[in-house]
Amino acid sequence: MVTMKGLYCQLSEHGEDASFVFQEVVPPSVLLDHFVKVQVKACALSAVKTKLITELKLGPGLIPSGREIAGIVLEVGQKVSFFHPDEAVVGILPLDSEDSGLCDIVFVHEHFLVHKPEKVTWIEAAGTIRDGLCAYTALHYLCHITAGNTILVMDGASPFGTIVIQLANHRGAKVISTVHSSDDEQYLEGLHPTVGIRHPLVARVVNLSSGKANLVENCMEETGGLGVDIIIDSGVRLYSGEDESPLKQHLPHKHEILCVLAVGGHWITTMANLQLDPPDSHLLYLKGGSVSFLNDEVWSLSNVQQGKYLHILKDVMEKLSNRIFRPLLDEPIPLYEAVVSMEMVQKNHVRKKQVIQL
């Protein structure tokens, strides 16, 4: 019997702690009609969303890890119409997939894959596909960005923040970003477009590491007192300093976010447990603003907008091919270091996108 090794996440009884192990698995003997057999060349690592998986009752048990893949089509099912053998593809395995992206071979429904452009490397394709999807979801589907908007990107020197900044700038928006170190500040100040006028992509970088920079003052000064049209956070503090965990001390308070929001502005949050008190809601009401929750998994959890989803993935690859997107990637990681890398990703101890080269 032929077996393959893949990386899997083992949740604790309460679904909070996660450990990662390589596990032998038996591939399907029959290729289903709409499925594609892909030889994986690169797989990017993202944190396993343990709480979401527990709520969807996809655990307990071994949960496949490594879902952003790029590879070559080996075989296609009888009813597959989009792909042919030997074509290069990239995609995100759905949450309920039984395959780990770190297996040599994965079996994917054709509606979760798009073609990889020739100019894009395997590492770039796998390392950009999810952040590109998140950026598009935030800017185009949750807030409908237009030229002339001012956008505040929290922690812009992260892999996701980098893609958001590049997409916002491409759409003609003015970008303000926060950072938490002088290295991150230097990185953002060095970002320039690949074509056209070589102006910085970020109009103002606010370094919050020292505690001296005031986010509200900087944003109001940059916008002439009008506030920002769009805010994309990377987490916020819900309570006062002494009541919040030390890990969140560097994050802005939710009241600061509401203060810098312009009239009719959009706040895109990544926090599933965001709580707004009555005074916060009243301030949001006075500004005619809105709060939207960024959850990129909705595209694969419901196939009602499958066409839009595939269009986004194709557009992400096109912008990567045209160098509009220049992802923040770490050096390619060998397979034998996948467990250590995945543990660091899960604990949010890395600053660059981790991609395993197979």
Disulfide bonds with the S-S distance in Angstrom:
none
